[in-house]
Every structure is written in C-alpha cells, then in structure tokens.
Amino acid sequence: MNISHEIIFTSMLQALISKYGIMLTSKDCAEALGISTRTLDERRKAAIDCPEFIEAKKGIMFPVQNVVNYQLEKSKQCIKVDY
C-alpha cells in the first residue's frame, strides 16, 4: 500500500500534537522516537542523528514538525524486508 508523504506527515503531526502539544521536551521527544532521554541528549550534544531543536530558557525544546521530519527521514534509510 502506497500512502503519500503528505498524508503520513499530517497523520504523524496530528497524533504528536494531540499527545504532547506543538513543542516537545527531551523526555517527550525521546518517548516519541522510542529511545532513551540519555541517548537523545548524547546525540544532541554531539550534533549527530538528532531532530532540530530550540534552546529555550527552561531547557531544550523540539518542535513537533522537526521530530516528524526526522522520523520520516530515518524511515527512508530502512531496508524493506519481504516476508
């Protein structure tokens, strides 16, 4: 089944916004990506393999659209396996 990129992006965006809002904390972002907060922070500090973020006064915030874009880009790197 082929679903367009726009439909997937919109669906993921709506799901994350309904759960977390438009800005995600490091904890929320790590949960959405399925990794530990420590792993996300290490990647962020090393500036590798991490969604774009904003440094706010109270900490690091991840705009939800950046998290969705990051996840979609990561999924393009996956290998398709036939059963």
Contacts in CASP RR format, 6 or more apart in sequence:
PFRMAT RR
TARGET T0000
AUTHOR 0000-0000-0000
METHOD contacts of the structure
MODEL  1
MNISHEIIFTSMLQALISKYGIMLTSKDCAEALGISTRTLDERRKAAIDC
PEFIEAKKGIMFPVQNVVNYQLEKSKQCIKVDY
5 72 0 8 1.000
8 72 0 8 1.000
9 68 0 8 1.000
9 69 0 8 1.000
9 72 0 8 1.000
12 68 0 8 1.000
12 71 0 8 1.000
12 72 0 8 1.000
13 64 0 8 1.000
13 65 0 8 1.000
13 68 0 8 1.000
16 24 0 8 1.000
16 32 0 8 1.000
16 64 0 8 1.000
16 67 0 8 1.000
16 68 0 8 1.000
17 64 0 8 1.000
19 32 0 8 1.000
20 28 0 8 1.000
20 32 0 8 1.000
20 64 0 8 1.000
21 64 0 8 1.000
22 63 0 8 1.000
22 64 0 8 1.000
23 54 0 8 1.000
23 61 0 8 1.000
23 62 0 8 1.000
23 63 0 8 1.000
23 64 0 8 1.000
24 32 0 8 1.000
24 61 0 8 1.000
24 62 0 8 1.000
24 63 0 8 1.000
24 64 0 8 1.000
24 67 0 8 1.000
25 59 0 8 1.000
25 60 0 8 1.000
25 61 0 8 1.000
25 62 0 8 1.000
26 37 0 8 1.000
26 40 0 8 1.000
26 41 0 8 1.000
26 44 0 8 1.000
26 59 0 8 1.000
26 60 0 8 1.000
26 62 0 8 1.000
27 37 0 8 1.000
28 62 0 8 1.000
29 40 0 8 1.000
29 51 0 8 1.000
29 62 0 8 1.000
29 67 0 8 1.000
30 36 0 8 1.000
30 37 0 8 1.000
30 39 0 8 1.000
30 40 0 8 1.000
32 67 0 8 1.000
32 71 0 8 1.000
33 40 0 8 1.000
33 51 0 8 1.000
33 67 0 8 1.000
33 70 0 8 1.000
33 71 0 8 1.000
40 50 0 8 1.000
43 49 0 8 1.000
43 50 0 8 1.000
44 50 0 8 1.000
44 53 0 8 1.000
44 60 0 8 1.000
50 70 0 8 1.000
51 62 0 8 1.000
51 66 0 8 1.000
51 67 0 8 1.000
51 69 0 8 1.000
51 70 0 8 1.000
52 62 0 8 1.000
52 63 0 8 1.000
52 66 0 8 1.000
52 70 0 8 1.000
53 60 0 8 1.000
53 61 0 8 1.000
53 62 0 8 1.000
53 63 0 8 1.000
53 66 0 8 1.000
54 60 0 8 1.000
54 61 0 8 1.000
54 62 0 8 1.000
54 63 0 8 1.000
55 61 0 8 1.000
END
